[in-house]
Amino acid sequence: MRIFKLEFALLLAAFIFIPSQTYAASKCYDAPFTLENGQSITTDDGSTRLVAQADGVVVLYDKTAEAGSNVLWRMTGTELVLSDGGNVSVLRSNGKTKWSSETASPYPTEFCVETGNISVYDKMTKNPLWQAYPVTHREAFETKLSTGDGSTCYVDDAGKAYCWGKRFQSTLESSTQSKITPTEIPELFNSYEASTGFRNLCDVDSSGRVACWSNKVKETKLFNARFLSNSTYHTCAITESYHVACWGDNTWGELGNGTTIDQTSPVLVESLSNVASVSTGTGGTCAVTFDGDIYCWGNNYFGQLGNLDSDISTTPVALRTSGDVSKVSVGEGHTCFLKKDGHVMCLGLNDKQELGNGNSTNSVVPVEVSNLSDVATISAGNFHTCALKNDGTVWCWGFNYRGQLGMGSIETTYVPVMVKDLNNVVAINASGANHTCAKIEDGSIYCWGDNYYGQLGDGSLVDSYVPKKVIFPN
């Protein structure tokens, strides 16, 4: 029953519930409970509002903060559901789970929108079973899986980080031998995200602290980060105030601070705010704002910045779109973005069919990917791109010489093809140079493509043209 729709039920709930001091302005609802698309809840003091927006995002807003810095928690999906056992889930439009708190309780539970937070409580003890803050904004499934150049990392629901393949050994271990199955990395315990690049490994813990390892040396880079993207030679993060900070190589201006000087410490991209997501690629970076606009900076040799020329830009330039973008992903010479209507557009280098539009002609303006719709998220590799559709299938296009498209062959394709024998997918990551990984609903991880360093995690060093299940330790 949709309790918040019924005025009488709200009054009854308020009568039988004796709030503690921390509940003073809260709006609480007994399980089971559903916040449907287009509906919202605001605390009694007017400070906090939870809304299932019409554009397919569930957002918790701080109504006292300025626009652009007032998002406390954000998850892609059309509705939020609290089950009888206290589990909170956000569902896609097709009813499949996009994200789950994985909370389970034998006792009655309630869902509360509070001042600055949302929580699930045991009604008997009033103890919190789950709270959104301080794990804010980061989308659980997507950010827990990372592919790099020859390596893969994954953070499980207990906060344990596992990596396999080549690069992470040089950062945390004395051994340089490739790991062909996942190895737990104790240094990354309590991570929310582990992001592997070419020469370094970075993680975000549950408090938002960003630390990076290089040559077995750990360095804290940021505090209170909301999201992290790690590329071949540079890294960017979304800060607590929804700005972007970057560090690393700056040959092409990919740090966005107006220079081409490398930086070992984070520098702020000063002209950009209200940022919802960021993506780093080889020599370039793009960000999407909460208004649905894209800004890019760095290498532009193939016109991948979308400003109709080929000059590098050391500061963000607006990609000409209509403000209806939900995600962007940057490759080596191409950029793809997902529109809110579920279609995908790409621009830049196309000599290996990276743009997916049926030809191999470069484009300085966005072109629509052919025969693709109802897309939930996208991820670009060096010369290929993959899309996860709302029906749980994965479609890839572009360069395929190591089998990274998962189509059962090494044939390069001009248009998207469905990955073989893979269904019920909830997350993808194709940012590794020539391999791709996915997570399915039961928690299993599958990878395919280049396996020279064991980055597929299947216990071998043999490339695979179809998905292989990653073998985790018992």
C-alpha positions as CSV (number, residue, x, y, z in Angstrom):
1,M,0.0,0.0,0.0
2,R,1.4,3.5,-0.9
3,I,1.1,4.9,2.6
4,F,2.2,8.3,1.7
5,K,-0.8,8.6,-0.6
6,L,-3.3,8.2,2.2
7,E,-3.7,11.0,4.5
8,F,-5.5,8.9,7.1
9,A,-2.7,6.3,7.1
10,L,-0.2,9.0,7.7
11,L,-2.0,10.3,10.7
12,L,-2.3,6.8,12.1
13,A,1.4,6.1,11.6
14,A,2.2,9.4,13.4
15,F,-0.1,8.4,16.3
16,I,1.4,5.0,16.9
17,F,5.0,6.1,16.4
18,I,6.8,7.9,19.3
19,P,9.7,9.8,17.7
20,S,13.1,10.3,19.4
21,Q,14.7,13.7,19.2
22,T,16.5,12.8,15.9
23,Y,13.2,12.1,14.3
24,A,11.8,15.5,15.0
25,A,11.4,16.6,11.4
26,S,11.3,13.1,9.8
27,K,8.7,11.6,7.6
28,C,8.5,7.9,8.3
29,Y,6.6,5.1,6.6
30,D,6.1,1.4,7.5
31,A,7.3,-1.3,5.3
32,P,6.3,-2.3,2.6
33,F,6.5,1.1,1.0
34,T,7.0,2.5,-2.5
35,L,7.9,5.9,-3.7
36,E,6.7,5.9,-7.3
37,N,8.0,7.8,-10.3
38,G,7.0,11.5,-10.0
39,Q,6.3,11.4,-6.3
40,S,8.2,13.1,-3.5
41,I,8.5,13.4,0.3
42,T,9.6,16.5,2.2
43,T,10.6,16.7,5.9
44,D,8.4,18.7,8.2
45,D,11.1,21.4,8.5
46,G,11.3,21.7,4.8
47,S,15.0,21.1,4.8
48,T,15.2,17.8,2.9
49,R,13.2,16.3,0.0
50,L,13.3,12.9,-1.6
51,V,11.9,12.7,-5.1
52,A,11.6,10.0,-7.8
53,Q,12.1,12.4,-10.7
54,A,10.4,12.0,-14.0
55,D,13.7,11.8,-15.8
56,G,14.4,8.4,-14.1
57,V,16.6,9.4,-11.1
58,V,15.8,9.1,-7.4
59,V,17.4,12.1,-5.6
60,L,17.6,13.3,-2.0
61,Y,17.9,17.1,-1.9
62,D,19.2,19.5,0.7
63,K,16.6,22.3,0.3
64,T,18.7,24.7,2.4
65,A,21.8,24.5,0.1
66,E,22.4,26.4,-3.1
67,A,21.5,24.7,-6.4
68,G,24.4,22.6,-7.7
69,S,25.6,21.6,-4.2
70,N,22.3,20.4,-2.7
71,V,22.3,16.8,-3.8
72,L,22.8,14.5,-0.8
73,W,22.1,11.1,-2.5
74,R,21.4,10.1,-6.1
75,M,20.5,6.8,-7.7
76,T,19.4,6.1,-11.3
77,G,15.9,4.4,-11.3
78,T,12.2,5.1,-11.6
79,E,11.0,4.2,-8.1
80,L,12.3,3.4,-4.6
81,V,10.9,0.4,-2.7
82,L,11.1,-0.7,1.0
83,S,10.4,-4.4,1.4
84,D,9.0,-6.0,4.6
85,G,12.5,-7.1,5.7
86,G,13.8,-3.5,5.5
87,N,15.6,-3.8,2.2
88,V,15.7,-0.6,0.1
89,S,15.9,-1.0,-3.6
90,V,15.8,1.3,-6.6
91,L,14.1,-0.2,-9.7
92,R,14.5,0.4,-13.4
93,S,11.5,1.2,-15.5
94,N,11.2,-2.5,-16.4
95,G,10.9,-3.4,-12.7
96,K,14.4,-4.9,-12.4
97,T,16.6,-3.9,-9.5
98,K,19.2,-1.2,-10.3
99,W,20.5,-1.0,-6.7
100,S,19.8,-2.6,-3.3
101,S,20.9,-1.9,0.2
102,E,20.8,-5.6,0.9
103,T,19.3,-5.0,4.4
104,A,17.5,-7.9,6.0
105,S,15.6,-7.8,9.3
106,P,13.1,-10.2,11.0
107,Y,11.5,-7.3,12.7
108,P,9.1,-4.6,11.5
109,T,10.9,-1.8,9.8
110,E,10.2,1.8,8.6
111,F,11.7,4.1,6.0
112,C,12.4,7.7,7.1
113,V,13.3,10.8,5.2
114,E,15.2,12.9,7.7
115,T,17.0,16.2,7.9
116,G,19.9,15.6,5.6
117,N,19.5,11.8,5.2
118,I,17.3,8.8,4.5
119,S,17.3,5.8,6.8
120,V,15.7,2.4,7.5
121,Y,15.0,1.7,11.2
122,D,14.1,-1.3,13.3
123,K,10.8,-0.2,14.7
124,M,11.3,-2.1,18.0
125,T,14.7,-0.6,18.9
126,K,14.8,2.5,16.7
127,N,18.3,1.4,15.7
128,P,19.3,2.3,12.1
129,L,19.6,-0.7,9.7
130,W,20.7,1.3,6.7
131,Q,21.5,5.0,6.0
132,A,22.4,6.7,2.7
133,Y,24.8,9.2,4.2
134,P,27.9,9.4,4.0
135,V,27.9,7.1,1.0
136,T,26.4,9.8,-1.2
137,H,25.7,10.0,-4.9
138,R,27.9,7.0,-5.9
139,E,26.0,4.4,-7.8
140,A,26.8,1.1,-6.1
141,F,26.8,-1.4,-8.9
142,E,28.7,0.7,-11.4
143,T,31.5,2.1,-9.3
144,K,32.4,-1.2,-7.7
145,L,33.7,-2.7,-10.9
146,S,36.8,-1.3,-12.7
147,T,38.8,-2.3,-15.7
148,G,42.3,-0.9,-16.5
149,D,45.1,-1.5,-19.0
150,G,45.7,-5.2,-18.2
151,S,43.9,-5.4,-14.8
152,T,40.5,-5.5,-13.2
153,C,39.3,-4.7,-9.7
154,Y,36.0,-5.2,-7.8
155,V,34.8,-4.3,-4.4
156,D,32.2,-6.6,-2.9
157,D,29.3,-5.7,-0.6
158,A,31.4,-6.2,2.5
159,G,34.0,-3.6,1.4
160,K,36.6,-6.2,0.4
161,A,38.6,-5.2,-2.7
162,Y,39.9,-7.8,-5.1
163,C,42.2,-7.2,-8.1
164,W,43.6,-9.4,-10.8
165,G,45.8,-9.1,-13.9
166,K,49.0,-7.1,-14.2
167,R,49.2,-3.6,-12.9
168,F,48.2,-3.7,-9.2
169,Q,51.2,-5.9,-8.2
170,S,53.7,-3.1,-8.9
171,T,51.7,-0.8,-6.7
172,L,51.0,-2.9,-3.6
173,E,53.1,-6.1,-3.8
174,S,56.7,-7.1,-4.2
175,S,55.7,-9.8,-6.7
176,T,55.4,-8.8,-10.4
177,Q,53.8,-12.0,-11.5
178,S,50.3,-11.6,-13.0
179,K,47.4,-12.8,-10.9
180,I,45.0,-14.9,-13.1
181,T,42.3,-15.0,-10.4
182,P,41.2,-12.3,-8.0
183,T,43.4,-11.6,-5.0
184,E,42.1,-9.7,-2.0
185,I,43.9,-6.4,-1.3
186,P,43.9,-5.8,2.5
187,E,45.1,-2.3,2.0
188,L,41.8,-1.5,0.3
189,F,39.5,-2.8,3.0
190,N,36.4,-0.7,3.5
191,S,36.6,0.6,0.0
192,Y,33.6,1.8,-1.8
193,E,35.3,1.9,-5.1
194,A,38.7,0.6,-6.4
195,S,39.7,2.2,-9.7
196,T,42.6,0.7,-11.6
197,G,44.5,2.7,-14.3
198,F,47.8,2.0,-16.1
199,R,50.4,2.8,-13.4
200,N,48.4,3.4,-10.3
201,L,45.5,2.1,-8.3
202,C,43.1,4.5,-6.4
203,D,40.2,3.8,-4.0
204,V,37.4,5.7,-2.4
205,D,36.5,4.5,1.1
206,S,33.1,4.7,2.7
207,S,33.9,8.2,4.2
208,G,34.8,9.6,0.7
209,R,38.6,9.6,1.2
210,V,40.6,9.0,-2.0
211,A,44.0,7.3,-1.7
212,C,46.3,6.2,-4.6
213,W,49.1,3.7,-4.6
214,S,52.1,3.9,-7.0
215,N,55.3,1.9,-6.5
216,K,53.9,0.6,-3.2
217,V,53.6,4.2,-1.8
218,K,50.2,5.3,-0.6
219,E,49.1,8.9,-0.9
220,T,45.8,10.5,0.2
221,K,44.6,12.7,-2.5
222,L,41.2,14.0,-1.4
223,F,38.6,13.8,1.4
224,N,34.8,13.6,1.0
225,A,34.9,12.6,-2.7
226,R,31.7,11.4,-4.3
227,F,32.9,9.7,-7.4
228,L,36.3,8.7,-9.0
229,S,37.4,8.0,-12.6
230,N,40.9,6.7,-13.2
231,S,42.4,6.7,-16.7
232,T,45.8,5.7,-18.2
233,Y,47.8,8.6,-16.9
234,H,45.4,10.9,-15.0
235,T,42.6,10.7,-12.4
236,C,39.6,12.9,-11.7
237,A,37.1,12.9,-8.8
238,I,33.8,14.7,-8.0
239,T,34.2,16.6,-4.7
240,E,31.7,17.0,-1.9
241,S,30.6,20.3,-3.4
242,Y,30.0,18.8,-6.8
243,H,33.1,20.3,-8.5
244,V,35.8,18.3,-10.3
245,A,39.4,17.9,-9.1
246,C,42.0,16.1,-11.3
247,W,45.7,15.1,-11.0
248,G,48.4,13.3,-13.0
249,D,49.5,13.8,-16.6
250,N,48.5,17.0,-18.2
251,T,50.1,16.9,-21.7
252,W,46.8,17.6,-23.4
253,G,45.2,19.8,-20.8
254,E,43.2,16.8,-19.5
255,L,43.3,18.2,-15.9
256,G,41.2,21.2,-17.0
257,N,43.0,23.8,-14.9
258,G,44.1,26.0,-17.8
259,T,47.7,24.6,-18.1
260,T,49.5,21.7,-19.6
261,I,51.7,21.2,-16.4
262,D,51.5,17.8,-14.7
263,Q,50.2,17.7,-11.2
264,T,50.8,15.2,-8.4
265,S,48.1,16.8,-6.2
266,P,44.5,17.5,-7.2
267,V,43.7,20.7,-8.9
268,L,40.2,22.2,-9.2
269,V,38.5,22.5,-12.6
270,E,37.4,26.0,-11.6
271,S,34.9,26.8,-14.3
272,L,32.8,23.8,-13.7
273,S,30.2,23.1,-11.0
274,N,27.0,21.2,-10.4
275,V,28.7,18.0,-11.7
276,A,26.8,14.7,-11.6
277,S,29.4,12.4,-13.2
278,V,32.9,12.5,-14.7
279,S,34.8,10.2,-17.1
280,T,38.5,10.1,-17.9
281,G,40.0,8.7,-21.1
282,T,43.4,8.8,-22.8
283,G,44.3,12.4,-22.8
284,G,40.8,13.7,-22.2
285,T,38.0,14.2,-19.6
286,C,34.3,14.9,-19.8
287,A,31.7,15.7,-17.2
288,V,27.9,15.8,-17.1
289,T,26.1,18.3,-14.9
290,F,22.8,17.8,-13.1
291,D,21.2,19.9,-15.8
292,G,22.1,17.3,-18.4
293,D,24.9,19.3,-20.1
294,I,28.3,17.9,-21.1
295,Y,31.6,19.7,-20.8
296,C,34.9,18.2,-22.1
297,W,38.6,19.2,-22.1
298,G,42.0,17.8,-23.1
299,N,43.0,16.1,-26.4
300,N,40.8,17.0,-29.4
301,Y,42.8,15.6,-32.3
302,F,39.8,13.8,-33.7
303,G,37.1,16.4,-32.6
304,Q,36.1,14.3,-29.6
305,L,35.4,17.4,-27.5
306,G,32.5,18.4,-29.7
307,N,33.5,22.0,-30.2
308,L,33.9,21.6,-34.0
309,D,37.7,21.9,-34.2
310,S,40.7,19.8,-33.4
311,D,42.6,22.1,-31.0
312,I,43.2,20.9,-27.4
313,S,41.4,22.7,-24.6
314,T,42.9,23.1,-21.2
315,T,39.6,24.2,-19.8
316,P,36.0,22.8,-20.2
317,V,34.2,23.5,-23.4
318,A,30.5,22.8,-23.8
319,L,29.5,19.9,-26.1
320,R,26.6,21.1,-28.2
321,T,23.7,19.1,-26.8
322,S,20.1,19.9,-25.7
323,G,20.7,19.3,-22.0
324,D,19.2,15.9,-22.0
325,V,22.3,13.8,-21.1
326,S,22.6,11.4,-18.2
327,K,26.1,9.9,-18.7
328,V,29.3,10.3,-20.7
329,S,32.2,7.9,-21.3
330,V,35.5,8.8,-22.8
331,G,37.7,6.5,-24.9
332,E,41.1,7.1,-26.5
333,G,39.9,9.1,-29.5
334,H,36.1,9.0,-29.2
335,T,33.4,10.1,-26.7
336,C,30.0,8.6,-26.2
337,F,27.1,9.9,-24.2
338,L,23.7,8.5,-23.1
339,K,20.6,10.6,-23.5
340,K,17.8,10.5,-21.0
341,D,15.6,8.9,-23.7
342,G,17.8,5.8,-23.7
343,H,19.6,6.5,-27.0
344,V,23.4,6.8,-27.4
345,M,25.4,9.4,-29.3
346,C,29.1,9.3,-30.1
347,L,31.7,11.5,-31.8
348,G,35.4,11.7,-32.6
349,L,37.6,8.9,-34.0
350,N,35.8,6.2,-36.0
351,D,38.5,4.3,-38.0
352,K,37.8,1.2,-35.9
353,Q,34.0,1.8,-35.9
354,E,34.0,3.3,-32.4
355,L,31.0,5.5,-33.2
356,G,28.7,2.5,-34.0
357,N,26.8,4.4,-36.7
358,G,27.5,2.0,-39.6
359,N,30.6,3.5,-41.2
360,S,34.2,4.4,-40.4
361,T,34.2,8.2,-40.9
362,N,35.3,10.4,-38.1
363,S,32.8,12.9,-36.8
364,V,33.2,16.2,-35.0
365,V,29.5,16.3,-34.3
366,P,27.6,13.6,-32.3
367,V,26.1,10.8,-34.4
368,E,23.5,8.4,-33.1
369,V,24.6,4.8,-32.5
370,S,22.6,2.6,-34.9
371,N,19.9,0.1,-33.8
372,L,20.2,0.9,-30.0
373,S,17.6,2.1,-27.6
374,D,16.4,1.7,-24.0
375,V,20.0,1.9,-22.7
376,A,20.6,2.1,-18.9
377,T,24.3,2.9,-19.0
378,I,27.4,3.0,-21.2
379,S,31.2,2.4,-20.9
380,A,33.9,3.2,-23.5
381,G,37.2,1.4,-23.9
382,N,40.2,2.6,-26.0
383,F,38.5,1.7,-29.3
384,H,35.3,0.0,-28.4
385,T,32.1,0.9,-26.4
386,C,29.5,-1.2,-24.6
387,A,25.9,-0.4,-23.5
388,L,23.8,-2.0,-20.9
389,K,20.1,-2.0,-21.8
390,N,17.3,-2.0,-19.3
391,D,16.4,-5.6,-20.2
392,G,19.8,-6.7,-18.7
393,T,21.5,-7.4,-22.0
394,V,24.9,-5.9,-23.1
395,W,25.6,-4.6,-26.6
396,C,29.1,-3.6,-27.9
397,W,30.6,-2.2,-31.0
398,G,34.0,-1.1,-32.4
399,F,37.4,-2.7,-32.4
400,N,37.4,-6.4,-31.6
401,Y,40.9,-7.9,-32.2
402,R,41.1,-9.5,-28.8
403,G,37.4,-10.4,-28.5
404,Q,36.4,-7.4,-26.3
405,L,33.0,-7.2,-27.9
406,G,32.0,-10.7,-26.6
407,M,30.3,-11.7,-29.8
408,G,32.1,-15.0,-30.2
409,S,34.6,-13.8,-32.8
410,I,37.3,-11.1,-33.4
411,E,35.3,-9.4,-36.2
412,T,35.1,-5.7,-35.8
413,T,31.6,-4.4,-36.1
414,Y,30.1,-1.1,-37.4
415,V,26.9,-1.4,-35.3
416,P,26.1,-2.8,-31.8
417,V,26.0,-6.6,-31.4
418,M,24.7,-8.4,-28.3
419,V,27.2,-10.1,-26.0
420,K,26.7,-13.8,-26.2
421,D,25.3,-15.9,-23.3
422,L,25.0,-13.0,-20.9
423,N,21.7,-11.9,-19.3
424,N,20.4,-10.1,-16.1
425,V,23.4,-7.7,-16.1
426,V,23.4,-4.9,-13.6
427,A,26.7,-3.2,-14.3
428,I,29.4,-3.0,-17.0
429,N,32.9,-1.6,-17.4
430,A,34.8,-1.5,-20.7
431,S,37.4,1.1,-19.8
432,G,40.2,-1.5,-19.9
433,A,42.1,-1.2,-23.1
434,N,40.9,-4.4,-24.7
435,H,38.7,-6.3,-22.2
436,T,35.3,-5.8,-20.8
437,C,33.6,-7.0,-17.6
438,A,30.0,-7.2,-16.3
439,K,28.2,-7.9,-13.0
440,I,25.0,-9.9,-13.1
441,E,22.1,-9.9,-10.6
442,D,23.3,-12.9,-8.6
443,G,26.6,-11.1,-7.9
444,S,28.8,-13.0,-10.3
445,I,31.4,-11.2,-12.4
446,Y,32.0,-12.1,-16.1
447,C,34.9,-10.8,-18.3
448,W,35.9,-11.2,-21.9
449,G,38.5,-10.1,-24.4
450,D,42.3,-9.6,-23.8
451,N,43.7,-12.0,-21.2
452,Y,47.4,-11.6,-21.7
453,Y,47.9,-10.6,-18.0
454,G,45.1,-12.7,-16.5
455,Q,42.7,-9.7,-16.4
456,L,39.7,-11.9,-17.1
457,G,40.2,-13.7,-13.8
458,D,39.2,-17.1,-15.1
459,G,42.4,-18.9,-14.1
460,S,44.0,-18.7,-17.5
461,L,46.0,-16.5,-19.8
462,V,43.9,-17.2,-22.9
463,D,41.9,-14.5,-24.6
464,S,38.1,-15.2,-24.6
465,Y,35.7,-14.1,-27.3
466,V,32.7,-14.8,-25.0
467,P,32.1,-14.0,-21.3
468,K,34.1,-16.0,-18.8
469,K,33.1,-16.3,-15.1
470,V,35.6,-14.8,-12.7
471,I,36.8,-17.3,-10.1
472,F,36.8,-15.6,-6.7
473,P,38.5,-17.3,-3.7
474,N,36.1,-19.3,-1.4
